Amino acid sequence: MAYNRNGAKNGWSLFFLILAGIVLGGFLGSLAVGVSFLSWLNFGYTFGMNAPVIIDLKVIFLQFKLSFDISIASLLGICVAIFVYKKIL
């Protein structure tokens, strides 16, 4: 399923597994905030653009902002996704 015709692993499956690991890890980290001994899982850092880039053409108004919120749980989710990709797929 995760292999190309020539037997090489598919990069898209790795991309989607890592994306799923980030989302699930972030979700589990936000759930762990209420538990005292698991609150460290939500510790992280947010980086990106502070102010959005605004393009006002009087007919169309565009606003772009990009930021990343990386937590320990998200990093653990990425590690699990890579492990699943290497061992199972």
Biopython code that builds the backbone (N, CA, C, O; Angstrom):
import numpy as np
from Bio.PDB.StructureBuilder import StructureBuilder

atoms = [
    (1, "MET", "N", (0.819, -1.192, 0.000)),
    (1, "MET", "CA", (0.000, 0.000, 0.000)),
    (1, "MET", "C", (0.864, 1.257, 0.000)),
    (1, "MET", "O", (0.524, 2.233, -0.670)),
    (2, "ALA", "N", (1.970, 1.254, 0.735)),
    (2, "ALA", "CA", (2.792, 2.448, 0.824)),
    (2, "ALA", "C", (3.986, 2.396, -0.118)),
    (2, "ALA", "O", (4.914, 3.194, 0.018)),
    (3, "TYR", "N", (3.976, 1.476, -1.063)),
    (3, "TYR", "CA", (5.103, 1.323, -1.971)),
    (3, "TYR", "C", (4.745, 1.800, -3.368)),
    (3, "TYR", "O", (3.593, 1.704, -3.791)),
    (4, "ASN", "N", (5.737, 2.312, -4.080)),
    (4, "ASN", "CA", (5.578, 2.678, -5.482)),
    (4, "ASN", "C", (5.699, 1.432, -6.342)),
    (4, "ASN", "O", (5.884, 0.329, -5.828)),
    (5, "ARG", "N", (5.596, 1.608, -7.635)),
    (5, "ARG", "CA", (5.735, 0.485, -8.559)),
    (5, "ARG", "C", (7.126, -0.131, -8.517)),
    (5, "ARG", "O", (7.277, -1.337, -8.708)),
    (6, "ASN", "N", (8.136, 0.683, -8.270)),
    (6, "ASN", "CA", (9.500, 0.170, -8.258)),
    (6, "ASN", "C", (9.930, -0.358, -6.893)),
    (6, "ASN", "O", (11.098, -0.709, -6.726)),
    (7, "GLY", "N", (9.055, -0.426, -5.938)),
    (7, "GLY", "CA", (9.335, -0.991, -4.622)),
    (7, "GLY", "C", (9.783, 0.019, -3.584)),
    (7, "GLY", "O", (10.013, -0.359, -2.436)),
    (8, "ALA", "N", (9.918, 1.294, -3.941)),
    (8, "ALA", "CA", (10.317, 2.325, -2.985)),
    (8, "ALA", "C", (9.100, 2.786, -2.185)),
    (8, "ALA", "O", (7.974, 2.779, -2.681)),
    (9, "LYS", "N", (9.348, 3.186, -0.943)),
    (9, "LYS", "CA", (8.245, 3.664, -0.109)),
    (9, "LYS", "C", (7.721, 4.993, -0.632)),
    (9, "LYS", "O", (8.468, 5.795, -1.194)),
    (10, "ASN", "N", (6.443, 5.211, -0.441)),
    (10, "ASN", "CA", (5.775, 6.415, -0.917)),
    (10, "ASN", "C", (5.991, 7.551, 0.083)),
    (10, "ASN", "O", (5.732, 7.383, 1.274)),
    (11, "GLY", "N", (6.461, 8.700, -0.389)),
    (11, "GLY", "CA", (6.696, 9.850, 0.470)),
    (11, "GLY", "C", (5.420, 10.493, 0.972)),
    (11, "GLY", "O", (5.408, 11.095, 2.046)),
    (12, "TRP", "N", (4.336, 10.373, 0.201)),
    (12, "TRP", "CA", (3.062, 10.960, 0.629)),
    (12, "TRP", "C", (2.524, 10.269, 1.875)),
    (12, "TRP", "O", (1.922, 10.918, 2.730)),
    (13, "SER", "N", (2.732, 8.973, 1.985)),
    (13, "SER", "CA", (2.248, 8.279, 3.184)),
    (13, "SER", "C", (3.011, 8.757, 4.414)),
    (13, "SER", "O", (2.421, 8.899, 5.485)),
    (14, "LEU", "N", (4.316, 9.008, 4.280)),
    (14, "LEU", "CA", (5.084, 9.560, 5.397)),
    (14, "LEU", "C", (4.580, 10.952, 5.755)),
    (14, "LEU", "O", (4.432, 11.270, 6.935)),
    (15, "PHE", "N", (4.317, 11.780, 4.757)),
    (15, "PHE", "CA", (3.815, 13.132, 5.001)),
    (15, "PHE", "C", (2.502, 13.103, 5.774)),
    (15, "PHE", "O", (2.340, 13.831, 6.753)),
    (16, "PHE", "N", (1.563, 12.264, 5.338)),
    (16, "PHE", "CA", (0.265, 12.213, 6.009)),
    (16, "PHE", "C", (0.359, 11.569, 7.387)),
    (16, "PHE", "O", (-0.394, 11.941, 8.286)),
    (17, "LEU", "N", (1.263, 10.614, 7.572)),
    (17, "LEU", "CA", (1.459, 10.043, 8.902)),
    (17, "LEU", "C", (2.043, 11.080, 9.860)),
    (17, "LEU", "O", (1.619, 11.162, 11.012)),
    (18, "ILE", "N", (3.003, 11.867, 9.399)),
    (18, "ILE", "CA", (3.572, 12.912, 10.256)),
    (18, "ILE", "C", (2.524, 13.976, 10.571)),
    (18, "ILE", "O", (2.447, 14.453, 11.703)),
    (19, "LEU", "N", (1.726, 14.345, 9.588)),
    (19, "LEU", "CA", (0.651, 15.308, 9.822)),
    (19, "LEU", "C", (-0.347, 14.774, 10.852)),
    (19, "LEU", "O", (-0.778, 15.508, 11.741)),
    (20, "ALA", "N", (-0.711, 13.501, 10.732)),
    (20, "ALA", "CA", (-1.618, 12.890, 11.708)),
    (20, "ALA", "C", (-0.964, 12.825, 13.084)),
    (20, "ALA", "O", (-1.642, 13.019, 14.094)),
    (21, "GLY", "N", (0.336, 12.556, 13.144)),
    (21, "GLY", "CA", (1.043, 12.528, 14.421)),
    (21, "GLY", "C", (1.065, 13.880, 15.097)),
    (21, "GLY", "O", (0.931, 13.972, 16.317)),
    (22, "ILE", "N", (1.235, 14.937, 14.307)),
    (22, "ILE", "CA", (1.227, 16.295, 14.867)),
    (22, "ILE", "C", (-0.149, 16.633, 15.426)),
    (22, "ILE", "O", (-0.264, 17.165, 16.530)),
    (23, "VAL", "N", (-1.187, 16.324, 14.665)),
    (23, "VAL", "CA", (-2.553, 16.656, 15.092)),
    (23, "VAL", "C", (-2.944, 15.847, 16.325)),
    (23, "VAL", "O", (-3.448, 16.406, 17.300)),
    (24, "LEU", "N", (-2.716, 14.536, 16.287)),
    (24, "LEU", "CA", (-3.086, 13.700, 17.431)),
    (24, "LEU", "C", (-2.239, 14.018, 18.656)),
    (24, "LEU", "O", (-2.750, 14.024, 19.776)),
    (25, "GLY", "N", (-0.948, 14.283, 18.457)),
    (25, "GLY", "CA", (-0.095, 14.652, 19.577)),
    (25, "GLY", "C", (-0.526, 15.964, 20.203)),
    (25, "GLY", "O", (-0.561, 16.082, 21.428)),
    (26, "GLY", "N", (-0.852, 16.948, 19.386)),
    (26, "GLY", "CA", (-1.333, 18.222, 19.915)),
    (26, "GLY", "C", (-2.653, 18.085, 20.646)),
    (26, "GLY", "O", (-2.877, 18.733, 21.669)),
    (27, "PHE", "N", (-3.536, 17.230, 20.113)),
    (27, "PHE", "CA", (-4.824, 16.994, 20.772)),
    (27, "PHE", "C", (-4.623, 16.318, 22.125)),
    (27, "PHE", "O", (-5.230, 16.717, 23.118)),
    (28, "LEU", "N", (-3.770, 15.294, 22.163)),
    (28, "LEU", "CA", (-3.507, 14.615, 23.432)),
    (28, "LEU", "C", (-2.793, 15.534, 24.421)),
    (28, "LEU", "O", (-3.024, 15.448, 25.627)),
    (29, "GLY", "N", (-1.929, 16.410, 23.915)),
    (29, "GLY", "CA", (-1.274, 17.379, 24.791)),
    (29, "GLY", "C", (-2.256, 18.364, 25.400)),
    (29, "GLY", "O", (-2.124, 18.732, 26.567)),
    (30, "SER", "N", (-3.239, 18.792, 24.621)),
    (30, "SER", "CA", (-4.240, 19.711, 25.168)),
    (30, "SER", "C", (-5.160, 19.010, 26.162)),
    (30, "SER", "O", (-5.660, 19.641, 27.093)),
    (31, "LEU", "N", (-5.387, 17.714, 25.973)),
    (31, "LEU", "CA", (-6.168, 16.959, 26.955)),
    (31, "LEU", "C", (-5.392, 16.732, 28.248)),
    (31, "LEU", "O", (-5.986, 16.625, 29.320)),
    (32, "ALA", "N", (-4.067, 16.659, 28.149)),
    (32, "ALA", "CA", (-3.241, 16.357, 29.316)),
    (32, "ALA", "C", (-3.008, 17.565, 30.213)),
    (32, "ALA", "O", (-2.395, 17.425, 31.271)),
    (33, "VAL", "N", (-3.475, 18.740, 29.823)),
    (33, "VAL", "CA", (-3.259, 19.940, 30.633)),
    (33, "VAL", "C", (-3.916, 19.801, 31.999)),
    (33, "VAL", "O", (-3.354, 20.251, 32.998)),
    (34, "GLY", "N", (-5.077, 19.198, 32.063)),
    (34, "GLY", "CA", (-5.805, 19.072, 33.320)),
    (34, "GLY", "C", (-5.229, 18.046, 34.276)),
    (34, "GLY", "O", (-5.556, 18.064, 35.463)),
    (35, "VAL", "N", (-4.381, 17.154, 33.789)),
    (35, "VAL", "CA", (-3.779, 16.122, 34.636)),
    (35, "VAL", "C", (-2.431, 16.647, 35.120)),
    (35, "VAL", "O", (-1.581, 17.027, 34.315)),
    (36, "SER", "N", (-2.239, 16.668, 36.439)),
    (36, "SER", "CA", (-1.064, 17.339, 36.992)),
    (36, "SER", "C", (0.251, 16.694, 36.565)),
    (36, "SER", "O", (1.204, 17.414, 36.266)),
    (37, "PHE", "N", (0.338, 15.375, 36.526)),
    (37, "PHE", "CA", (1.607, 14.727, 36.196)),
    (37, "PHE", "C", (1.826, 14.571, 34.690)),
    (37, "PHE", "O", (2.874, 14.077, 34.275)),
    (38, "LEU", "N", (0.854, 14.984, 33.860)),
    (38, "LEU", "CA", (1.011, 14.947, 32.404)),
    (38, "LEU", "C", (1.002, 16.335, 31.772)),
    (38, "LEU", "O", (1.037, 16.458, 30.547)),
    (39, "SER", "N", (0.956, 17.372, 32.589)),
    (39, "SER", "CA", (0.861, 18.726, 32.039)),
    (39, "SER", "C", (2.112, 19.123, 31.257)),
    (39, "SER", "O", (2.047, 20.035, 30.433)),
    (40, "TRP", "N", (3.239, 18.468, 31.493)),
    (40, "TRP", "CA", (4.474, 18.757, 30.763)),
    (40, "TRP", "C", (4.354, 18.416, 29.280)),
    (40, "TRP", "O", (5.137, 18.921, 28.475)),
    (41, "LEU", "N", (3.405, 17.580, 28.904)),
    (41, "LEU", "CA", (3.236, 17.219, 27.496)),
    (41, "LEU", "C", (2.780, 18.405, 26.646)),
    (41, "LEU", "O", (3.025, 18.431, 25.440)),
    (42, "ASN", "N", (2.126, 19.378, 27.260)),
    (42, "ASN", "CA", (1.630, 20.537, 26.520)),
    (42, "ASN", "C", (2.645, 21.683, 26.483)),
    (42, "ASN", "O", (2.372, 22.731, 25.896)),
    (43, "PHE", "N", (3.802, 21.493, 27.100)),
    (43, "PHE", "CA", (4.840, 22.523, 27.062)),
    (43, "PHE", "C", (5.380, 22.639, 25.643)),
    (43, "PHE", "O", (5.709, 21.635, 25.013)),
    (44, "GLY", "N", (5.468, 23.859, 25.148)),
    (44, "GLY", "CA", (5.946, 24.035, 23.784)),
    (44, "GLY", "C", (6.248, 25.477, 23.469)),
    (44, "GLY", "O", (6.337, 26.326, 24.357)),
    (45, "TYR", "N", (6.405, 25.736, 22.188)),
    (45, "TYR", "CA", (6.795, 27.054, 21.712)),
    (45, "TYR", "C", (6.007, 27.378, 20.453)),
    (45, "TYR", "O", (5.778, 26.508, 19.613)),
    (46, "THR", "N", (5.600, 28.618, 20.328)),
    (46, "THR", "CA", (4.904, 29.091, 19.133)),
    (46, "THR", "C", (5.818, 30.061, 18.395)),
    (46, "THR", "O", (6.349, 31.001, 18.986)),
    (47, "PHE", "N", (5.996, 29.825, 17.104)),
    (47, "PHE", "CA", (6.800, 30.736, 16.307)),
    (47, "PHE", "C", (6.146, 30.939, 14.955)),
    (47, "PHE", "O", (5.375, 30.103, 14.484)),
    (48, "GLY", "N", (6.465, 32.053, 14.349)),
    (48, "GLY", "CA", (5.893, 32.415, 13.055)),
    (48, "GLY", "C", (5.789, 33.921, 12.947)),
    (48, "GLY", "O", (6.515, 34.651, 13.622)),
    (49, "MET", "N", (4.886, 34.388, 12.099)),
    (49, "MET", "CA", (4.680, 35.824, 11.913)),
    (49, "MET", "C", (3.742, 36.341, 12.994)),
    (49, "MET", "O", (2.664, 35.787, 13.210)),
    (50, "ASN", "N", (4.160, 37.411, 13.673)),
    (50, "ASN", "CA", (3.310, 38.002, 14.698)),
    (50, "ASN", "C", (2.135, 38.751, 14.083)),
    (50, "ASN", "O", (0.987, 38.572, 14.491)),
    (51, "ALA", "N", (2.428, 39.574, 13.116)),
    (51, "ALA", "CA", (1.388, 40.361, 12.457)),
    (51, "ALA", "C", (1.124, 39.774, 11.072)),
    (51, "ALA", "O", (2.061, 39.388, 10.373)),
    (52, "PRO", "N", (-0.122, 39.706, 10.680)),
    (52, "PRO", "CA", (-0.418, 39.154, 9.356)),
    (52, "PRO", "C", (0.000, 40.101, 8.232)),
    (52, "PRO", "O", (0.046, 41.319, 8.410)),
    (53, "VAL", "N", (0.299, 39.525, 7.088)),
    (53, "VAL", "CA", (0.583, 40.305, 5.885)),
    (53, "VAL", "C", (-0.760, 40.654, 5.251)),
    (53, "VAL", "O", (-1.559, 39.765, 4.956)),
    (54, "ILE", "N", (-1.009, 41.942, 5.042)),
    (54, "ILE", "CA", (-2.301, 42.401, 4.528)),
    (54, "ILE", "C", (-2.107, 43.006, 3.144)),
    (54, "ILE", "O", (-1.248, 43.864, 2.938)),
    (55, "ILE", "N", (-2.909, 42.551, 2.214)),
    (55, "ILE", "CA", (-2.922, 43.100, 0.858)),
    (55, "ILE", "C", (-4.332, 43.609, 0.597)),
    (55, "ILE", "O", (-5.276, 42.825, 0.490)),
    (56, "ASP", "N", (-4.465, 44.922, 0.495)),
    (56, "ASP", "CA", (-5.772, 45.542, 0.264)),
    (56, "ASP", "C", (-5.783, 46.145, -1.134)),
    (56, "ASP", "O", (-5.113, 47.146, -1.389)),
    (57, "LEU", "N", (-6.540, 45.538, -2.035)),
    (57, "LEU", "CA", (-6.632, 46.012, -3.413)),
    (57, "LEU", "C", (-7.948, 46.733, -3.685)),
    (57, "LEU", "O", (-8.318, 46.942, -4.840)),
    (58, "LYS", "N", (-8.644, 47.108, -2.634)),
    (58, "LYS", "CA", (-9.932, 47.810, -2.685)),
    (58, "LYS", "C", (-11.062, 46.954, -3.246)),
    (58, "LYS", "O", (-12.231, 47.233, -2.976)),
    (59, "VAL", "N", (-10.753, 45.953, -3.996)),
    (59, "VAL", "CA", (-11.763, 45.014, -4.490)),
    (59, "VAL", "C", (-11.628, 43.691, -3.745)),
    (59, "VAL", "O", (-12.617, 43.038, -3.411)),
    (60, "ILE", "N", (-10.385, 43.318, -3.495)),
    (60, "ILE", "CA", (-10.083, 42.074, -2.779)),
    (60, "ILE", "C", (-9.190, 42.422, -1.598)),
    (60, "ILE", "O", (-8.237, 43.190, -1.728)),
    (61, "PHE", "N", (-9.510, 41.851, -0.449)),
    (61, "PHE", "CA", (-8.723, 42.043, 0.759)),
    (61, "PHE", "C", (-8.141, 40.692, 1.147)),
    (61, "PHE", "O", (-8.884, 39.761, 1.457)),
    (62, "LEU", "N", (-6.815, 40.580, 1.133)),
    (62, "LEU", "CA", (-6.147, 39.328, 1.477)),
    (62, "LEU", "C", (-5.347, 39.509, 2.756)),
    (62, "LEU", "O", (-4.715, 40.543, 2.974)),
    (63, "GLN", "N", (-5.387, 38.482, 3.598)),
    (63, "GLN", "CA", (-4.665, 38.523, 4.856)),
    (63, "GLN", "C", (-4.011, 37.161, 5.063)),
    (63, "GLN", "O", (-4.691, 36.135, 5.048)),
    (64, "PHE", "N", (-2.691, 37.148, 5.256)),
    (64, "PHE", "CA", (-1.944, 35.910, 5.435)),
    (64, "PHE", "C", (-1.224, 35.930, 6.772)),
    (64, "PHE", "O", (-0.626, 36.936, 7.156)),
    (65, "LYS", "N", (-1.287, 34.809, 7.475)),
    (65, "LYS", "CA", (-0.539, 34.654, 8.715)),
    (65, "LYS", "C", (-0.160, 33.194, 8.845)),
    (65, "LYS", "O", (-0.974, 32.306, 8.589)),
    (66, "LEU", "N", (1.073, 32.949, 9.242)),
    (66, "LEU", "CA", (1.567, 31.594, 9.394)),
    (66, "LEU", "C", (2.254, 31.478, 10.743)),
    (66, "LEU", "O", (3.167, 32.247, 11.047)),
    (67, "SER", "N", (1.820, 30.520, 11.556)),
    (67, "SER", "CA", (2.469, 30.280, 12.839)),
    (67, "SER", "C", (2.416, 28.792, 13.154)),
    (67, "SER", "O", (1.503, 28.081, 12.735)),
    (68, "PHE", "N", (3.409, 28.346, 13.894)),
    (68, "PHE", "CA", (3.520, 26.947, 14.289)),
    (68, "PHE", "C", (3.500, 26.864, 15.802)),
    (68, "PHE", "O", (4.152, 27.655, 16.484)),
    (69, "ASP", "N", (2.758, 25.915, 16.320)),
    (69, "ASP", "CA", (2.696, 25.671, 17.755)),
    (69, "ASP", "C", (3.193, 24.249, 17.990)),
    (69, "ASP", "O", (2.452, 23.285, 17.798)),
    (70, "ILE", "N", (4.440, 24.128, 18.402)),
    (70, "ILE", "CA", (5.068, 22.828, 18.597)),
    (70, "ILE", "C", (5.098, 22.531, 20.089)),
    (70, "ILE", "O", (5.586, 23.342, 20.876)),
    (71, "SER", "N", (4.578, 21.373, 20.480)),
    (71, "SER", "CA", (4.612, 20.948, 21.872)),
    (71, "SER", "C", (5.343, 19.613, 21.969)),
    (71, "SER", "O", (5.634, 18.976, 20.957)),
    (72, "ILE", "N", (5.630, 19.206, 23.181)),
    (72, "ILE", "CA", (6.305, 17.923, 23.395)),
    (72, "ILE", "C", (5.427, 16.784, 22.906)),
    (72, "ILE", "O", (5.933, 15.818, 22.335)),
    (73, "ALA", "N", (4.130, 16.878, 23.117)),
    (73, "ALA", "CA", (3.220, 15.830, 22.646)),
    (73, "ALA", "C", (3.216, 15.752, 21.120)),
    (73, "ALA", "O", (3.120, 14.658, 20.563)),
    (74, "SER", "N", (3.318, 16.880, 20.443)),
    (74, "SER", "CA", (3.391, 16.872, 18.979)),
    (74, "SER", "C", (4.678, 16.209, 18.502)),
    (74, "SER", "O", (4.666, 15.454, 17.529)),
    (75, "LEU", "N", (5.782, 16.488, 19.181)),
    (75, "LEU", "CA", (7.048, 15.847, 18.825)),
    (75, "LEU", "C", (6.989, 14.341, 19.048)),
    (75, "LEU", "O", (7.523, 13.570, 18.251)),
    (76, "LEU", "N", (6.339, 13.924, 20.131)),
    (76, "LEU", "CA", (6.159, 12.484, 20.359)),
    (76, "LEU", "C", (5.275, 11.870, 19.281)),
    (76, "LEU", "O", (5.514, 10.740, 18.853)),
    (77, "GLY", "N", (4.260, 12.598, 18.841)),
    (77, "GLY", "CA", (3.405, 12.124, 17.754)),
    (77, "GLY", "C", (4.175, 11.964, 16.458)),
    (77, "GLY", "O", (3.932, 11.019, 15.707)),
    (78, "ILE", "N", (5.106, 12.880, 16.182)),
    (78, "ILE", "CA", (5.947, 12.767, 14.989)),
    (78, "ILE", "C", (6.836, 11.532, 15.089)),
    (78, "ILE", "O", (6.994, 10.802, 14.111)),
    (79, "CYS", "N", (7.418, 11.292, 16.265)),
    (79, "CYS", "CA", (8.273, 10.109, 16.456)),
    (79, "CYS", "C", (7.488, 8.822, 16.257)),
    (79, "CYS", "O", (7.986, 7.886, 15.632)),
    (80, "VAL", "N", (6.275, 8.762, 16.777)),
    (80, "VAL", "CA", (5.436, 7.573, 16.593)),
    (80, "VAL", "C", (5.080, 7.397, 15.125)),
    (80, "VAL", "O", (5.061, 6.271, 14.629)),
    (81, "ALA", "N", (4.799, 8.478, 14.427)),
    (81, "ALA", "CA", (4.461, 8.398, 13.001)),
    (81, "ALA", "C", (5.632, 7.869, 12.182)),
    (81, "ALA", "O", (5.438, 7.051, 11.283)),
    (82, "ILE", "N", (6.840, 8.324, 12.481)),
    (82, "ILE", "CA", (8.016, 7.837, 11.759)),
    (82, "ILE", "C", (8.266, 6.372, 12.079)),
    (82, "ILE", "O", (8.642, 5.601, 11.196)),
    (83, "PHE", "N", (8.061, 5.978, 13.338)),
    (83, "PHE", "CA", (8.213, 4.573, 13.716)),
    (83, "PHE", "C", (7.214, 3.697, 12.968)),
    (83, "PHE", "O", (7.572, 2.632, 12.466)),
    (84, "VAL", "N", (5.973, 4.139, 12.894)),
    (84, "VAL", "CA", (4.949, 3.380, 12.163)),
    (84, "VAL", "C", (5.316, 3.282, 10.690)),
    (84, "VAL", "O", (5.133, 2.231, 10.076)),
    (85, "TYR", "N", (5.824, 4.348, 10.123)),
    (85, "TYR", "CA", (6.205, 4.342, 8.708)),
    (85, "TYR", "C", (7.338, 3.350, 8.446)),
    (85, "TYR", "O", (7.306, 2.609, 7.464)),
    (86, "LYS", "N", (8.339, 3.339, 9.331)),
    (86, "LYS", "CA", (9.491, 2.468, 9.110)),
    (86, "LYS", "C", (9.185, 1.007, 9.403)),
    (86, "LYS", "O", (9.653, 0.125, 8.683)),
    (87, "LYS", "N", (8.418, 0.739, 10.434)),
    (87, "LYS", "CA", (8.206, -0.643, 10.862)),
    (87, "LYS", "C", (6.990, -1.301, 10.229)),
    (87, "LYS", "O", (7.049, -2.475, 9.864)),
    (88, "ILE", "N", (5.911, -0.586, 10.095)),
    (88, "ILE", "CA", (4.663, -1.213, 9.655)),
    (88, "ILE", "C", (4.447, -1.040, 8.163)),
    (88, "ILE", "O", (4.107, -2.003, 7.476)),
    (89, "LEU", "N", (4.636, 0.160, 7.651)),
    (89, "LEU", "CA", (4.374, 0.376, 6.229)),
    (89, "LEU", "C", (5.548, -0.037, 5.442)),
    (89, "LEU", "O", (5.535, 0.063, 4.215)),
]
sb = StructureBuilder()
sb.init_structure("model")
sb.init_model(0)
sb.init_chain("A")
sb.init_seg("    ")
for serial, (resi, resn, name, xyz) in enumerate(atoms, 1):
    if name == "N":
        sb.init_residue(resn, " ", resi, " ")
    sb.init_atom(name, np.array(xyz, "f"), 0.0, 1.0, " ", f" {name:<3s}", serial, name[0])
structure = sb.get_structure()
